[in-house]
Amino acid sequence: MAAEDLIKTMKKQVNDDNESNAQRKPALNKLLNLDYVTKELRRIPLQNSFLENGGCATLADWLYPLPDGTYPNVKVVSEMLGVVDTLAID
């Protein structure tokens, strides 16, 4: 259940950032929630469930460029790539 909730939260942050960017406003949702998301993703018991519930696609969404073509904040990208290194992805 925790992994599903985390995925929903992460998807909402992506959608909120995309909407803000489309309105020419700062896209800060992922950055503001980065500490929480990375803390949760580093929890070993959560990782398998996260991956089984489509977590890789959600991680990719966090790394995709925004609607105007700009890339996410460098801290977001760096932290997410660090998390990917800890996941047991085959």
C-alpha positions in Angstrom: 0.0 0.0 0.0 2.8 2.4 0.8 4.4 1.9 -2.6 1.1 2.6 -4.4 0.6 5.8 -2.4 4.2 6.9 -3.2 3.6 6.3 -6.9 0.4 8.3 -6.8 2.1 11.1 -5.0 5.0 11.1 -7.4 2.7 11.2 -10.4 0.7 14.1 -8.9 4.0 16.0 -8.5 4.9 15.4 -12.1 1.5 16.5 -13.3 1.6 19.6 -11.1 5.0 20.5 -12.4 4.0 20.0 -16.0 0.9 22.2 -15.4 2.9 24.9 -13.7 5.5 24.8 -16.5 2.8 25.1 -19.2 1.5 28.2 -17.4 5.0 29.6 -17.3 5.2 29.3 -13.6 8.1 27.7 -11.6 7.8 23.9 -11.5 8.9 23.2 -7.9 6.7 20.3 -6.8 9.3 17.6 -7.4 12.0 19.6 -5.8 10.0 20.4 -2.7 9.1 16.8 -2.2 12.4 15.3 -3.2 13.6 14.6 0.3 10.4 12.7 1.2 10.5 10.7 -2.1 14.1 9.7 -1.9 13.8 8.7 1.8 10.9 6.5 0.9 12.6 5.0 -2.1 15.7 4.1 -0.1 13.6 1.9 2.2 14.4 -1.7 1.2 11.0 -3.2 2.1 9.3 -0.7 -0.1 11.5 -1.1 -3.2 10.2 -4.4 -4.5 6.6 -3.3 -4.2 7.5 0.0 -5.8 9.0 -1.8 -8.8 6.2 -4.3 -9.2 3.6 -1.5 -9.3 5.1 0.5 -12.1 7.7 2.5 -10.2 10.2 2.6 -13.0 7.8 4.5 -15.3 7.2 6.9 -12.5 10.9 7.4 -11.9 11.3 8.1 -15.7 8.5 10.7 -15.5 10.5 12.5 -12.9 13.4 12.7 -15.3 11.6 13.6 -18.5 11.9 17.2 -19.8 9.0 19.6 -18.9 6.5 20.6 -21.6 8.6 23.6 -22.7 11.6 21.2 -23.2 13.6 22.2 -20.2 15.0 19.5 -18.0 14.1 19.0 -14.3 16.2 20.6 -11.6 19.7 19.1 -11.5 19.2 18.2 -7.8 16.1 16.2 -8.7 17.9 14.4 -11.5 21.0 13.7 -9.4 19.0 12.3 -6.5 16.7 10.2 -8.7 19.7 8.6 -10.4 21.2 7.9 -7.1 18.0 6.1 -6.0 18.0 4.1 -9.2 21.5 2.8 -8.3 20.0 1.4 -5.1 17.1 -0.4 -6.7 17.2 -4.1 -7.6 16.3 -3.7 -11.3 17.1 -6.6 -13.6 
